[in-house]
Amino acid sequence: MRFQTRAWSITWPMVAAAGRYDAWRLPSKMMFMGRWLRYSGLYPSYQVRLGHRDRFRFKKVGHGQREDLAPERVGTLTEPYRHYSFSKGLSDWVDKHNRYASAEAREAVRLLATGGGLDWAGLLAREPTRRRRAAGVVIALQWVVLWVCAMPWLNQRLTGWLEAEYPPVALEATPVAEVAVVLGGAVGMVGDPPTENLSGSSDRVLRAARLYRAGKVDRVLAVGGSQPWLGNPVPEAEAMRDLLVEWGVPAERVLTETASWNTWENARNAAAIIRAQGWTRVLLVTSATHMRRAVAAFRAAGIEVIPSATDYAVVGPQPLDVLDFMPDVAALDGVSFALRELLGRAYYQLLAWVGG
């Protein structure tokens, strides 16, 4: 690496301010094959490159050194210098910046661990170097958060914690009721003509069908409206009804509620049907992670239900191995779902729809 600048353009400012500053920062122009890479390096990015030999001090930071001077002792020169980063060849440049990136990442993690790395004001600073360094720490923090959220270890524990309140109950041990209310979010209809599209929560519909076939309920109430913005032009309750019939529930034993869009509306609209039918014993069928919010929503609508949870993601404790701490797309999806459920609970409580 080498750099050049026009000596006459910086000599007089340096002489004039010799008593005020110990060093000077200059903007750099990244050069490649004799040409300036205009949109490289966040130009004008200022770097301290000139200073008094006896007063210029450095400290070890990241992949190299950084000036260890009070800000008021560093002056600014506007004449850029030409930075020949590729003077030793492109391969050397790539290897060097791989080392730099690794060292900067280690430094960012160290700063985060000690609580001294988040320079939020630096993200809006006028000085490009400070902005870049602040952004680097934030990006490192994002990578750490993303890695942790994508670990199967976190997914298993977070999802398992949400499911633990409603452990699996065998079909034979489920109490008898008059109706099973199965909530949407399990099946949709897409395309033209519409065709079924099962989700991971379709266990809800299967559970309701099995409850009926086992003689635990006399009716099934499928609850869920259409969501055209998700590609579901047909009300979900109708798609669930068709699936229930295919799985052995007589069509005349299935009622539908097709106007609700969310859990709160599921409970409110289903409660009106339950009262109109005169039912007093109700089994509620939904995913284990969703059950607490659903039970609370029905309670707020004036209906006490008997939980019949299904769709378990965590079947029990598993032995740990190294892959539990490696990022995984499925684990990230599971953590995202669990966090959405927690946000849903908080949202309902905030709006005073559901008690704590």
C-alpha positions in Angstrom: 0.0 0.0 0.0 1.2 3.5 -0.8 -0.3 6.9 -1.0 0.5 10.2 -2.7 -0.7 13.8 -2.4 0.4 17.2 -3.5 2.9 18.6 -1.0 2.4 22.2 -1.8 -1.4 22.0 -1.0 -0.9 20.9 2.6 2.4 22.5 3.6 1.1 26.0 4.3 -1.9 25.0 6.3 0.3 22.7 8.4 2.8 25.4 9.0 0.1 27.9 9.9 -1.5 25.6 12.5 1.7 23.9 13.7 1.1 24.9 17.3 -2.6 23.9 17.4 -2.5 20.3 16.1 -0.4 17.2 16.6 -1.8 15.5 13.5 -4.0 16.0 10.4 -6.7 13.9 8.8 -7.1 13.8 5.0 -9.7 12.4 2.6 -8.5 9.4 0.6 -9.1 8.4 -3.0 -9.0 4.7 -3.6 -7.0 4.0 -6.7 -7.1 0.9 -9.0 -5.1 0.5 -12.2 -4.4 4.2 -12.3 -8.0 5.3 -11.8 -10.0 6.6 -8.9 -12.8 4.3 -7.6 -15.1 7.2 -7.1 -17.8 5.2 -5.2 -15.5 3.2 -3.0 -14.5 3.9 0.6 -17.4 6.3 1.5 -15.6 9.2 -0.1 -14.7 11.6 1.4 -13.7 9.3 4.3 -11.0 11.1 6.4 -8.1 9.3 7.8 -5.3 10.6 10.1 -2.2 10.2 7.9 0.1 13.1 8.8 1.4 14.4 12.1 4.4 15.4 14.2 6.7 12.5 14.8 7.3 13.3 18.4 3.6 13.9 19.3 1.9 11.3 17.1 0.6 8.4 19.2 -1.3 5.2 18.2 -3.2 2.5 20.0 -4.1 -1.0 19.0 -7.6 -1.3 17.7 -9.2 -4.0 15.6 -7.0 -5.1 12.7 -4.4 -2.4 13.2 -3.7 0.9 14.9 -5.7 4.0 15.5 -4.6 7.5 16.5 -4.5 8.0 20.2 -5.0 11.8 20.2 -7.5 14.2 21.7 -10.0 15.3 18.9 -9.2 18.9 19.3 -5.5 18.1 18.5 -6.3 16.7 15.1 -6.7 19.1 12.2 -8.4 18.6 8.9 -6.9 19.1 5.4 -9.2 19.0 2.3 -6.6 18.0 -0.3 -7.1 14.2 -0.8 -4.4 11.7 -1.0 -4.4 8.8 -3.5 -4.6 5.4 -1.8 -3.1 2.6 -3.8 -4.6 -0.4 -2.0 -4.0 -2.8 -4.8 -0.3 -2.1 -5.3 0.6 -5.7 -4.3 -2.0 -7.4 -6.4 -5.7 -8.2 -6.0 -5.1 -11.5 -4.2 -3.0 -9.8 -1.5 -5.8 -7.2 -1.2 -8.5 -9.9 -0.7 -6.4 -11.8 1.9 -5.6 -8.6 3.8 -9.2 -7.5 4.0 -10.3 -10.9 5.1 -7.9 -10.5 8.0 -9.1 -7.0 8.6 -12.8 -8.1 8.6 -12.1 -10.9 11.1 -10.1 -8.6 13.4 -12.8 -5.9 13.3 -15.5 -8.4 14.1 -13.6 -9.7 17.1 -13.1 -6.1 18.3 -16.8 -5.3 17.8 -17.8 -8.3 19.8 -15.3 -7.4 22.5 -16.7 -3.9 22.7 -20.3 -5.2 22.9 -19.3 -7.6 25.7 -17.8 -4.8 27.7 -20.7 -2.4 27.0 -18.6 0.2 25.3 -19.2 -0.5 21.6 -22.6 1.0 20.9 -22.0 4.5 19.6 -25.6 5.3 18.5 -24.8 9.0 18.0 -21.9 7.9 15.7 -24.5 6.5 13.2 -25.5 10.1 12.5 -22.1 11.7 12.8 -20.9 13.9 9.9 -17.5 12.2 10.0 -17.6 9.2 7.7 -15.0 7.2 9.7 -17.0 7.5 12.9 -20.2 6.5 11.0 -18.4 3.5 9.5 -17.0 2.3 12.9 -20.4 2.8 14.6 -22.2 0.9 11.8 -19.7 -1.9 12.1 -20.5 -2.5 15.7 -24.2 -2.4 15.0 -23.8 -4.9 12.2 -21.8 -7.1 14.4 -24.6 -6.9 17.0 -27.1 -7.8 14.4 -25.1 -10.9 13.3 -24.8 -12.0 17.0 -28.6 -11.6 17.5 -29.3 -13.4 14.2 -27.0 -16.3 15.1 -28.6 -16.7 18.5 -32.1 -16.6 17.2 -31.3 -19.2 14.6 -29.9 -21.7 17.1 -32.0 -24.9 17.5 -31.1 -24.7 21.2 -33.0 -21.4 21.6 -35.9 -22.6 19.5 -36.4 -25.7 21.5 -36.3 -23.9 24.8 -38.5 -21.0 23.8 -41.1 -23.1 22.0 -41.0 -25.7 24.7 -41.6 -23.0 27.4 -44.7 -21.8 25.4 -46.1 -25.3 25.0 -45.4 -26.5 28.6 -48.5 -24.9 30.0 -50.7 -27.3 27.9 -49.0 -30.7 27.8 -50.3 -33.4 25.4 -53.5 -35.2 26.5 -54.3 -38.5 25.0 -57.5 -38.8 23.0 -58.9 -41.3 25.5 -58.3 -39.0 28.4 -60.0 -36.0 26.8 -63.3 -35.1 28.5 -66.6 -35.3 26.6 -68.1 -32.1 25.4 -70.9 -30.9 23.0 -68.7 -29.2 20.4 -65.1 -28.9 19.4 -64.1 -25.4 18.3 -61.1 -25.6 15.9 -59.4 -22.3 15.2 -58.0 -21.2 11.8 -54.4 -20.8 10.7 -54.3 -24.4 9.6 -55.4 -24.6 6.0 -56.0 -22.3 3.1 -57.2 -22.4 -0.5 -54.9 -21.0 -3.2 -55.0 -20.8 -7.0 -57.8 -20.7 -9.5 -59.6 -23.0 -9.2 -58.8 -23.1 -5.5 -56.9 -26.0 -4.1 -56.0 -26.9 -0.5 -52.8 -25.6 1.0 -52.1 -27.2 4.4 -49.8 -25.4 6.9 -47.8 -26.8 9.8 -50.8 -26.1 12.0 -53.1 -28.4 10.1 -52.8 -30.8 13.1 -55.7 -28.7 14.5 -58.1 -30.0 11.9 -56.9 -33.6 12.3 -57.3 -33.3 16.1 -60.9 -32.1 15.7 -61.7 -34.9 13.3 -60.3 -37.5 15.7 -62.2 -36.0 18.6 -65.5 -36.4 16.7 -64.6 -40.0 15.5 -63.7 -40.9 19.1 -67.2 -39.8 20.3 -65.8 -36.9 22.4 -68.0 -34.3 20.7 -71.2 -34.3 18.7 -70.4 -31.2 16.6 -67.4 -29.4 15.2 -67.3 -25.6 14.8 -64.6 -24.5 12.3 -63.6 -20.9 12.8 -61.7 -18.6 10.4 -62.4 -16.1 7.6 -60.8 -15.3 4.3 -57.5 -13.5 4.0 -57.1 -12.4 0.4 -53.8 -10.6 1.0 -52.3 -14.0 1.9 -53.6 -15.6 -1.2 -56.7 -17.3 0.5 -59.8 -16.2 -1.4 -61.9 -18.9 0.2 -62.8 -18.5 4.0 -60.6 -20.9 5.9 -63.5 -22.3 7.9 -64.9 -23.7 4.6 -61.6 -25.2 3.7 -61.4 -26.8 7.1 -65.0 -28.1 6.8 -64.1 -29.9 3.5 -61.1 -31.4 5.2 -63.1 -32.5 8.2 -65.7 -34.2 6.0 -62.9 -36.0 4.1 -61.5 -37.2 7.4 -64.8 -38.7 8.5 -66.9 -36.0 10.1 -70.4 -35.8 8.5 -71.1 -32.5 6.7 -74.2 -31.9 8.7 -72.2 -32.1 11.9 -69.8 -29.2 10.9 -70.7 -25.6 11.5 -68.6 -22.7 10.2 -67.8 -19.1 11.2 -66.3 -17.3 8.2 -66.0 -13.6 9.2 -63.1 -13.6 11.7 -59.6 -12.5 10.9 -57.7 -13.0 14.2 -57.9 -14.9 17.5 -59.9 -12.1 19.2 -62.5 -12.2 16.5 -62.4 -16.0 16.4 -63.5 -16.0 20.1 -66.1 -13.2 19.8 -67.8 -14.7 16.7 -67.6 -18.3 18.0 -69.1 -17.2 21.3 -72.2 -15.9 19.6 -72.7 -19.2 17.8 -72.1 -21.2 21.0 -74.7 -19.2 22.9 -77.2 -19.5 20.0 -76.8 -23.3 20.0 -77.0 -23.5 23.8 -73.7 -25.4 24.2 -72.2 -25.3 27.7 -69.2 -27.7 27.3 -66.7 -26.7 24.7 -63.4 -28.2 23.6 -61.0 -25.7 22.2 -58.6 -27.0 19.6 -55.6 -25.0 18.6 -51.8 -25.2 18.7 -50.1 -25.6 22.1 -48.1 -22.4 21.7 -51.3 -20.5 20.8 -53.6 -22.1 23.5 -53.0 -19.6 26.3 -53.9 -16.6 24.2 -56.9 -18.4 22.7 -58.3 -19.6 26.1 -57.9 -16.0 27.4 -59.7 -14.6 24.4 -62.6 -17.0 24.8 -62.8 -16.2 28.5 -62.9 -12.5 27.7 -65.8 -13.3 25.4 -67.6 -15.0 28.2 -67.0 -18.6 27.2 -65.1 -21.1 29.4 -63.4 -23.8 27.3 -61.6 -27.1 27.8 -58.2 -26.9 26.1 -57.4 -29.7 23.6 -54.0 -28.7 22.4 -52.2 -30.1 19.4 -49.4 -29.2 16.9 -46.5 -29.7 19.3 -43.1 -28.7 18.0 -41.0 -29.9 21.0 -41.7 -33.5 22.0 -39.4 -33.7 25.0 -35.8 -33.0 26.1 -33.2 -33.9 23.6 -29.5 -34.5 24.1 -27.4 -31.5 23.2 -24.8 -31.6 20.4 -22.8 -29.0 18.6 -25.5 -28.6 15.9 -27.8 -27.2 18.5 -25.7 -24.0 18.5 -25.2 -23.7 14.8 -27.6 -21.5 12.8 -30.6 -23.3 11.2 -33.3 -21.8 9.0 -36.0 -24.0 10.6 -34.9 -22.9 14.1 -35.1 -19.3 13.0 -38.6 -19.8 11.8 -39.6 -21.4 15.1 -38.1 -18.6 17.1 -39.8 -16.0 14.9 -43.2 -17.8 15.5 -42.6 -17.9 19.2 -41.8 -14.3 19.4 -44.9 -13.4 17.3 -47.0 -15.3 19.8 -45.4 -13.4 22.8 -46.0 -10.1 21.0 -49.6 -11.2 20.3 -50.2 -11.8 24.0 -48.7 -8.4 24.9 -50.8 -6.7 22.2 -54.0 -8.2 23.6 -53.1 -7.2 27.1 -52.2 -3.7 26.0 -55.6 -3.2 24.4 -57.3 -4.6 27.5 -58.9 -7.4 25.4 -57.5 -10.2 27.5 -56.6 -10.3 31.2 -53.1 -11.0 32.3 
